[in-house]
Amino acid sequence: MFADAPAHGEIFAGNRAVGHIALSVKATPGGSRRQRVYEAGALRVRFPNGMNSGTLDAVIVNTAGGMTGGDSFGIDVAVGPGAQLTVTTAAAEKIYRSLGPGTEISVKLDVGRGSALAWLPQETILFDQVRLRRTIEVDLAPDANLIVAEAVIFGRSAMGEKVVRGHFFDRWRVRVGGALAFAESLRLDGAVAQRLAQRAIAGDGVATASVLKIPGDDAAIAAIRAMAKDFAGEVGVSAWNGLALARLVAADGAALRRDLIAVLTALGGIPLPRLWLN
């Protein structure tokens, strides 16, 4: 070995994907417009509806083609007063196995006075022996509107894949006017498939989603409950303290997406991204 050859740890670190996006939007007489866009590493953001629409759509692209152990992505989104923004992803995000360090995803959303944000990424697909830690932090003005939908697929069942073991930690914190309004932490560690099989967790389902809407109202909740017989999987929904929360579980990703689109449509607000409907 050459004396100046890099150590194994240095080689590993040099091959990890790191990405960061900082995006802010503002309201103008012609509609919502980009104010600042910062991109670094493997993350990019594109705006398919250009500058001619009253609302703004942002599509996040991961040029690394997936994530694995040691990868770290950060996304910061600020929606200025009166602006409207919908954020999605160009494709489902794949998180591959790791036998060492975990994958880190950090999302920070700041929603200003009288503004609206729909955070609607496509599904996150987890592979066997995955190690993922994700945090979502939201600061919401008291009169702002928010929809956050996150879907997770535990293995591509159509290809016979299954997440037998792994680690998944998901932490959400939402503050309205600076006060904590919603807090949740989910941890699946070790025998993931066994835990998902339990009735109290997923009842053998491998596709799950959570949808949070602020403000939430009883009319939207009633509309979702009225569709119960049409869902491919199981959907539970409730409203309290000015927010609405839906939980979805399905046998596969296709069934989950169908139910998720129905739930988001019933909740109303910002139209679904075109990429969701292709």
C-alpha positions as CSV (number, residue, x, y, z in Angstrom):
1,M,0.0,0.0,0.0
2,F,1.3,3.5,-0.8
3,A,2.1,5.6,2.1
4,D,-0.2,8.4,1.1
5,A,-3.2,6.2,0.2
6,P,-6.5,7.4,1.8
7,A,-7.9,5.4,4.7
8,H,-11.0,3.3,4.2
9,G,-13.1,5.8,6.1
10,E,-12.0,8.6,4.0
11,I,-12.9,6.7,0.8
12,F,-16.3,5.9,2.2
13,A,-17.0,9.5,3.1
14,G,-15.8,10.7,-0.3
15,N,-18.4,8.5,-2.0
16,R,-21.4,9.6,0.0
17,A,-24.1,11.8,-1.4
18,V,-24.7,15.1,0.3
19,G,-27.4,17.5,-0.9
20,H,-29.0,20.7,0.3
21,I,-31.8,22.9,-1.0
22,A,-32.8,26.3,0.4
23,L,-35.8,27.7,-1.3
24,S,-37.9,30.8,-0.5
25,V,-40.9,32.1,-2.4
26,K,-42.8,35.4,-2.3
27,A,-46.2,36.8,-3.3
28,T,-46.3,39.2,-6.2
29,P,-49.1,40.9,-8.2
30,G,-48.6,38.2,-10.8
31,G,-48.7,35.3,-8.3
32,S,-46.1,33.4,-6.2
33,R,-42.6,33.6,-7.4
34,R,-39.1,32.3,-6.5
35,Q,-37.2,34.7,-4.2
36,R,-34.1,32.6,-3.5
37,V,-33.0,29.2,-4.7
38,Y,-29.8,27.6,-3.3
39,E,-28.7,24.1,-4.5
40,A,-25.8,22.1,-3.4
41,G,-24.6,18.5,-4.0
42,A,-27.0,15.9,-5.3
43,L,-30.2,17.9,-4.8
44,R,-31.9,20.2,-7.4
45,V,-35.2,21.9,-7.6
46,R,-37.2,22.7,-10.8
47,F,-40.3,24.7,-11.5
48,P,-42.4,23.1,-14.2
49,N,-45.2,25.7,-14.3
50,G,-42.7,28.5,-15.0
51,M,-43.5,32.1,-14.2
52,N,-47.0,32.3,-15.7
53,S,-49.1,30.7,-13.0
54,G,-50.6,32.3,-9.9
55,T,-49.3,29.4,-7.8
56,L,-45.8,27.9,-7.8
57,D,-44.9,24.2,-8.1
58,A,-41.5,23.0,-7.1
59,V,-40.1,19.6,-8.0
60,I,-37.1,18.2,-6.1
61,V,-34.7,16.1,-8.0
62,N,-32.1,13.8,-6.4
63,T,-29.4,13.4,-9.1
64,A,-27.8,10.6,-7.0
65,G,-30.6,8.2,-7.9
66,G,-31.3,7.1,-4.4
67,M,-29.8,7.2,-0.9
68,T,-27.9,4.9,1.3
69,G,-25.7,4.7,4.4
70,G,-23.8,7.9,5.1
71,D,-25.9,10.0,2.7
72,S,-27.3,13.3,4.1
73,F,-29.9,15.6,2.6
74,G,-31.3,18.9,3.9
75,I,-34.2,20.8,2.6
76,D,-35.2,24.3,3.8
77,V,-38.4,25.9,2.4
78,A,-39.7,29.3,3.3
79,V,-43.1,30.6,2.0
80,G,-43.4,34.3,2.4
81,P,-46.6,36.1,3.4
82,G,-49.5,35.5,1.0
83,A,-47.5,33.1,-1.2
84,Q,-48.7,29.6,-2.3
85,L,-46.3,26.7,-3.0
86,T,-46.6,23.0,-3.7
87,V,-43.5,20.9,-3.3
88,T,-43.2,17.4,-4.7
89,T,-40.4,15.1,-6.0
90,A,-39.6,13.9,-9.5
91,A,-39.9,10.3,-8.5
92,A,-40.2,8.0,-5.4
93,E,-37.1,8.2,-3.2
94,K,-35.3,4.9,-2.7
95,I,-33.4,4.3,0.5
96,Y,-31.0,1.4,0.1
97,R,-29.6,-0.9,2.7
98,S,-26.7,0.1,4.9
99,L,-24.4,-2.1,7.0
100,G,-22.8,0.9,8.6
101,P,-23.9,4.6,9.0
102,G,-27.5,5.6,8.5
103,T,-29.1,7.9,6.0
104,E,-30.1,11.4,7.2
105,I,-32.9,13.5,5.9
106,S,-33.8,16.9,7.4
107,V,-36.7,19.0,6.3
108,K,-37.5,22.5,7.6
109,L,-40.6,24.3,6.5
110,D,-41.4,27.9,7.3
111,V,-44.9,29.1,6.3
112,G,-45.6,32.8,6.7
113,R,-48.7,34.9,7.3
114,G,-51.7,34.2,5.0
115,S,-49.6,31.7,2.9
116,A,-50.2,28.1,1.9
117,L,-47.8,25.2,1.6
118,A,-48.5,21.7,0.3
119,W,-45.6,19.3,1.1
120,L,-46.4,16.3,-1.2
121,P,-43.3,14.3,-2.0
122,Q,-43.8,11.0,-3.8
123,E,-43.3,7.8,-1.9
124,T,-40.2,6.8,0.1
125,I,-39.3,3.2,-0.7
126,L,-37.3,1.4,1.9
127,F,-35.1,-1.6,1.2
128,D,-34.1,-4.4,3.5
129,Q,-31.5,-3.5,6.1
130,V,-32.3,0.1,5.6
131,R,-31.1,2.7,8.2
132,L,-32.9,6.0,7.9
133,R,-33.4,8.9,10.2
134,R,-35.8,11.7,9.0
135,T,-36.9,14.9,10.8
136,I,-39.6,17.3,9.6
137,E,-39.8,20.7,11.4
138,V,-42.6,23.1,10.5
139,D,-43.1,26.7,11.7
140,L,-46.6,27.9,10.7
141,A,-48.1,31.3,11.0
142,P,-51.5,31.3,12.8
143,D,-53.4,32.2,9.7
144,A,-51.4,30.0,7.2
145,N,-52.5,26.8,5.5
146,L,-50.5,23.6,5.5
147,I,-50.8,20.1,4.1
148,V,-48.0,17.5,4.7
149,A,-48.3,14.1,3.2
150,E,-45.6,11.4,3.6
151,A,-45.9,7.9,2.3
152,V,-43.5,5.0,3.1
153,I,-43.3,1.7,1.2
154,F,-41.5,-1.1,3.0
155,G,-40.1,-3.1,0.1
156,R,-41.2,-3.4,-3.5
157,S,-43.8,-6.2,-3.1
158,A,-44.3,-6.5,-6.9
159,M,-40.7,-7.6,-7.1
160,G,-40.9,-9.9,-4.2
161,E,-38.9,-7.6,-1.9
162,K,-39.5,-7.3,1.8
163,V,-38.0,-5.2,4.6
164,V,-37.2,-8.0,7.1
165,R,-34.9,-6.0,9.3
166,G,-33.8,-2.4,9.5
167,H,-34.1,0.9,11.3
168,F,-36.5,3.7,10.6
169,F,-36.8,6.8,12.8
170,D,-39.3,9.5,11.8
171,R,-39.8,12.7,13.8
172,W,-42.4,15.4,13.1
173,R,-42.7,18.7,15.0
174,V,-45.2,21.4,13.9
175,R,-45.4,24.8,15.7
176,V,-48.2,27.3,15.0
177,G,-47.4,30.8,16.1
178,G,-44.4,29.5,17.9
179,A,-46.4,27.0,20.0
180,L,-46.1,23.3,19.6
181,A,-49.3,22.0,17.9
182,F,-48.3,18.5,16.7
183,A,-45.5,16.2,17.8
184,E,-44.8,12.7,16.7
185,S,-41.9,10.2,16.7
186,L,-42.0,6.8,15.0
187,R,-39.3,4.2,15.5
188,L,-39.2,0.8,13.8
189,D,-36.0,-1.1,14.8
190,G,-34.8,-4.6,14.3
191,A,-37.4,-7.1,13.1
192,V,-39.4,-4.6,11.0
193,A,-41.5,-7.2,9.1
194,Q,-42.6,-8.8,12.4
195,R,-43.7,-5.4,13.7
196,L,-45.6,-4.5,10.6
197,A,-47.4,-7.8,10.7
198,Q,-48.9,-6.8,14.1
199,R,-52.5,-5.7,14.0
200,A,-51.9,-2.6,16.1
201,I,-49.1,-1.4,13.7
202,A,-49.9,-2.3,10.1
203,G,-51.8,-5.6,10.1
204,D,-49.4,-7.1,7.4
205,G,-49.6,-3.9,5.3
206,V,-46.3,-2.7,3.8
207,A,-47.4,0.7,2.6
208,T,-48.2,3.5,5.0
209,A,-48.9,7.2,4.9
210,S,-49.7,10.1,7.2
211,V,-51.5,13.3,6.1
212,L,-51.6,16.4,8.3
213,K,-53.8,19.4,7.4
214,I,-53.9,22.7,9.3
215,P,-56.4,24.1,9.6
216,G,-58.6,21.0,9.6
217,D,-62.3,20.9,9.8
218,D,-65.1,18.4,10.4
219,A,-66.5,18.7,6.9
220,A,-63.4,17.3,5.3
221,I,-63.2,14.5,7.9
222,A,-66.8,13.6,7.2
223,A,-66.1,13.5,3.4
224,I,-63.2,11.1,3.9
225,R,-65.2,8.8,6.2
226,A,-68.0,8.7,3.7
227,M,-65.6,7.1,1.2
228,A,-64.6,4.3,3.6
229,K,-66.1,1.5,1.5
230,D,-64.2,2.7,-1.6
231,F,-60.7,2.5,0.0
232,A,-58.3,-0.3,-1.1
233,G,-56.7,-0.3,2.3
234,E,-57.5,1.1,5.7
235,V,-57.9,4.8,6.4
236,G,-58.4,6.5,9.7
237,V,-59.0,10.2,10.2
238,S,-59.7,12.6,13.0
239,A,-59.7,16.3,13.8
240,W,-58.9,18.2,17.0
241,N,-57.5,21.6,18.1
242,G,-57.8,23.0,14.5
243,L,-55.9,20.2,12.7
244,A,-56.9,17.1,10.8
245,L,-54.8,13.9,10.6
246,A,-55.3,10.9,8.4
247,R,-53.5,7.5,8.6
248,L,-53.4,5.1,5.7
249,V,-52.2,1.5,5.5
250,A,-52.4,-0.7,2.4
251,A,-51.1,-4.0,1.1
252,D,-48.9,-2.4,-1.6
253,G,-47.8,1.0,-3.0
254,A,-50.4,1.1,-5.8
255,A,-53.3,0.7,-3.4
256,L,-51.8,3.3,-1.0
257,R,-51.4,5.9,-3.8
258,R,-55.0,5.5,-4.9
259,D,-56.3,6.0,-1.4
260,L,-53.8,8.8,-0.7
261,I,-55.0,10.7,-3.8
262,A,-58.6,10.3,-2.7
263,V,-57.8,11.6,0.8
264,L,-55.9,14.6,-0.4
265,T,-58.7,15.5,-2.9
266,A,-61.3,15.3,-0.1
267,L,-59.2,17.5,2.1
268,G,-59.2,20.1,-0.6
269,G,-57.0,23.2,-0.8
270,I,-54.1,23.1,-3.2
271,P,-54.4,20.9,-6.4
272,L,-52.3,17.7,-6.6
273,P,-49.0,18.0,-8.5
274,R,-49.3,16.7,-12.1
275,L,-46.5,14.2,-11.4
276,W,-48.9,12.4,-9.0
277,L,-51.4,11.9,-11.7
278,N,-49.2,10.7,-14.6
